[in-house]
Amino acid sequence: MSPPEIWGPATWTLFHTLAEHINDESIIPQLFNNIKQICMFLPCPECSQHASIMLNQIDINKIKTKQGLIDLLFVFHNMVNKKKHKRMPVNYAEIHYIYANQDLSNVFTTFLTSYNTTGNFKLMAEEGQRKMIRANFGKWLFENRRFFVKK
C-alpha cells in the first residue's frame, strides 16, 4: 500500500490547489462531489470512513464562493490533522501562497501516482474503485479545465 505519508500530502495538495485555482464558482458542487468520491476510497479504510463522515455533514449548497471552499478545506484539513495529532498550519496566508502557486497539472499527476493500494486483498478490491475514480476525475478535470486558473 502506498503509505499515508505519500498519498495524504498528494491528496491534500490536490484539494487545496483546485480550490485556489477555481475561477468559476458554479463548478463548486461538482468539484465537492469529486472530492467526496476520492475520500470514499482513500487507501486507508479508517481515513476514508472518517473523511466521508465529515464530508457528508456538509451542505455544499451553502458554499457559494471560492473563499468558502478554500475555508472549508482548510478547516477539514485541520480537523484531520488534529485527529492525527499533527502540526497545524502556521498561518492561513502561508498556506494560501503555497497552493495558489502550485502547477495544477503536476499536482494532478502526483495525485494519480500516489492514490493506489497493493497487498491487502480488501484494499486491492477497492483499488478497482480508485482506478475508476482516477479515470472519471481525470476526465471531469480535463472537460472542466477552463474553470481553473492556469498558472
C-alpha positions as CSV (number, residue, x, y, z in Angstrom):
1,M,0.0,0.0,0.0
2,S,1.2,3.5,-0.8
3,P,1.8,4.9,2.7
4,P,-0.2,7.8,4.1
5,E,2.9,9.9,4.0
6,I,2.8,9.7,0.2
7,W,-0.9,9.7,-0.7
8,G,-2.0,12.0,2.1
9,P,0.0,15.1,1.1
10,A,-0.7,14.4,-2.6
11,T,-4.4,14.3,-1.9
12,W,-4.5,17.4,0.3
13,T,-2.3,19.3,-2.2
14,L,-4.8,18.4,-5.0
15,F,-7.8,19.5,-3.0
16,H,-6.3,22.8,-1.8
17,T,-4.8,23.6,-5.3
18,L,-8.1,23.0,-7.0
19,A,-9.8,25.4,-4.6
20,E,-7.1,28.0,-5.1
21,H,-7.3,27.8,-8.8
22,I,-11.0,27.7,-9.4
23,N,-12.2,30.7,-11.4
24,D,-15.9,29.9,-11.7
25,E,-17.9,29.3,-8.6
26,S,-20.7,27.4,-10.4
27,I,-18.4,24.4,-10.6
28,I,-18.0,24.1,-6.7
29,P,-20.8,21.5,-6.2
30,Q,-19.3,19.2,-8.9
31,L,-15.8,19.7,-7.5
32,F,-17.0,18.9,-4.0
33,N,-18.7,15.7,-5.2
34,N,-15.4,14.6,-6.8
35,I,-13.6,15.3,-3.5
36,K,-16.2,13.2,-1.7
37,Q,-15.7,10.4,-4.2
38,I,-12.0,10.5,-3.7
39,C,-12.3,10.4,0.0
40,M,-14.7,7.5,0.0
41,F,-11.9,5.3,-1.3
42,L,-8.8,6.5,0.3
43,P,-6.1,3.8,0.6
44,C,-6.7,3.8,4.4
45,P,-10.2,2.4,5.4
46,E,-10.2,4.3,8.7
47,C,-9.2,7.6,7.0
48,S,-11.8,7.0,4.3
49,Q,-14.6,6.4,6.9
50,H,-13.6,9.5,8.9
51,A,-13.4,11.7,5.9
52,S,-16.7,10.5,4.5
53,I,-18.5,11.1,7.8
54,M,-17.1,14.6,8.0
55,L,-17.9,15.5,4.3
56,N,-21.4,14.0,4.4
57,Q,-22.3,16.5,7.1
58,I,-21.6,19.5,4.8
59,D,-24.3,21.1,2.8
60,I,-22.4,22.1,-0.3
61,N,-25.2,24.4,-1.4
62,K,-24.2,26.8,1.5
63,I,-20.7,27.1,-0.1
64,K,-21.2,29.8,-2.7
65,T,-17.8,31.2,-3.1
66,K,-14.2,30.2,-3.9
67,Q,-13.2,31.6,-0.5
68,G,-15.9,29.5,1.1
69,L,-14.5,26.3,-0.5
70,I,-10.9,27.3,0.5
71,D,-12.1,27.8,4.1
72,L,-14.0,24.6,4.1
73,L,-11.0,22.6,3.0
74,F,-8.7,24.4,5.4
75,V,-11.0,23.5,8.4
76,F,-11.4,20.0,7.1
77,H,-7.7,19.5,6.8
78,N,-7.1,21.0,10.3
79,M,-9.7,18.6,11.8
80,V,-7.9,15.7,10.3
81,N,-4.5,17.0,11.5
82,K,-5.9,17.4,15.0
83,K,-7.3,13.9,15.0
84,K,-3.9,12.5,13.8
85,H,-2.0,14.7,16.3
86,K,-0.2,16.5,13.5
87,R,1.1,20.1,13.5
88,M,-1.5,22.6,12.4
89,P,-0.6,25.1,9.6
90,V,1.4,28.1,10.8
91,N,-0.9,30.7,9.2
92,Y,-3.6,30.9,6.6
93,A,-1.6,33.3,4.3
94,E,1.3,30.9,4.1
95,I,-1.0,28.0,3.2
96,H,-2.8,30.2,0.6
97,Y,0.6,31.1,-1.0
98,I,1.7,27.5,-1.2
99,Y,-1.3,26.2,-3.0
100,A,-2.1,29.2,-5.2
101,N,1.4,28.8,-6.7
102,Q,1.2,25.1,-7.5
103,D,1.1,23.8,-11.0
104,L,-2.3,22.0,-11.2
105,S,-1.1,19.6,-13.9
106,N,1.9,18.5,-11.8
107,V,-0.3,18.3,-8.7
108,F,-2.8,16.1,-10.5
109,T,-0.1,13.8,-11.9
110,T,1.4,13.3,-8.4
111,F,-2.0,12.5,-7.0
112,L,-2.7,9.9,-9.8
113,T,0.6,8.1,-9.0
114,S,0.0,8.1,-5.2
115,Y,-3.7,7.3,-4.9
116,N,-3.3,3.5,-5.0
117,T,-3.0,0.3,-3.0
118,T,-1.3,-3.1,-3.3
119,G,-1.0,-6.0,-1.0
120,N,-4.2,-6.3,1.1
121,F,-7.0,-8.2,-0.7
122,K,-9.9,-6.0,0.6
123,L,-7.9,-2.9,-0.3
124,M,-6.9,-4.4,-3.7
125,A,-10.6,-4.8,-4.4
126,E,-11.1,-1.2,-3.6
127,E,-8.2,-0.3,-6.0
128,G,-10.7,-1.0,-8.8
129,Q,-12.9,1.8,-7.4
130,R,-9.8,4.1,-7.1
131,K,-8.9,3.4,-10.8
132,M,-12.4,4.3,-11.8
133,I,-12.4,7.4,-9.6
134,R,-9.0,8.4,-11.1
135,A,-10.3,8.0,-14.6
136,N,-13.6,9.7,-14.0
137,F,-12.0,12.6,-12.1
138,G,-9.3,13.0,-14.7
139,K,-12.0,13.2,-17.4
140,W,-14.0,15.6,-15.4
141,L,-11.0,17.8,-14.7
142,F,-10.0,17.8,-18.4
143,E,-13.5,18.7,-19.5
144,N,-13.7,21.5,-16.9
145,R,-10.2,22.8,-17.1
146,R,-11.5,26.2,-18.3
147,F,-12.9,26.7,-14.8
148,F,-9.4,26.6,-13.2
149,V,-6.8,29.4,-13.5
150,K,-3.8,28.4,-15.4
151,K,-0.6,29.3,-13.6
